[in-house]
Amino acid sequence: MRHALFLAALAGVAVTAIAAIAPAEASYHLIRWQDSGFCQVWDENVPSMPYPSNYTVIENSMVPTFGDALAVKDSLVRRGTCAF
């Protein structure tokens, strides 16, 4: 039993190390829900689409980091393009 736990822990450490070494090339954009005007940061690496499908992608909102996407969202909220 101890050997199985040790192997499971070793496999977890190996997966974590590989994930930490591989650079994440995340890209984010903003979507705006048509019924409420609410804007949301959407991660392009998510393999599914937002649900429900009553949203539009805000043009020129593709940014490399989540922090940059929040800054874009903040500026759009201040301009009145997005509701919170």
N, C-alpha and C positions, 0 to 999 in steps of 0.2 A: 504494500500500500504506500509506503514511503517513497518507493522508487517512482511510482506513478505520479505522485504529487510533485516530486522533484522534476520529472520530465515535463509536466504541465507548466510548472513555474519557469523552467528553462525555455520552453517554447514561447511563453508570454514575453519574457525578456528579449528573446531574439526578434519577435515581431515588433516590439516597441523600438528596439534599436534600429531596425530597418526603416521603420516609419520616421524616426527622427533624422536619419541620414538623408533620406530622399527629400529633395526640395518640393514643397507644395507650390504648385502653380495655380493658385486659386484665382478666379476672376468673379467679380460680383457686378450686378447691375440692379437698378431700381425698377420695381413694377408698381403701377398705380391701379388700385381697385376702382372700377368704374362706379359702383354704387355708393361708395363712401368717400372716395377721394384719398383714402389712406395710402401712403407709400410704404413699401417694404423692401428691404434688402434681400435679394435672391442670389444664392450661390449657384454658379454655373455648373459646379461639379455634382450637384444633386441630380441623379439620373431621371427624376420624374419632373413633371410640370406642376405649377401651382394649381390648386383646386379651390374653388370653382374657377372656370376659365374666363371669368368676366374681368380681365385685367389687361392693361397695355404696358408694354415695355417703354420706359422713358428713354428717348433718344439721347445718345452721348453720355450715358450714365455708367458705362462699363469701366470699372476700375480694378486694379490688381489686389487690393487689400480691403478687409472689412472696415477698417478705420477710415479709409478714403471714401468708401461707400456711405458711411455715416455722415461724413463731412458734406458730401453731395446732397444727401437727404436733408441735412440741416439747412443748407442754402435754399433748397426748393421749398421747405416749409416756411422759411422767412419770406420768400417771394410770393407765397400763397399758391404755388403750383400744387403742393401736397397738403393734405390735412394731416397733422401730426403723424 
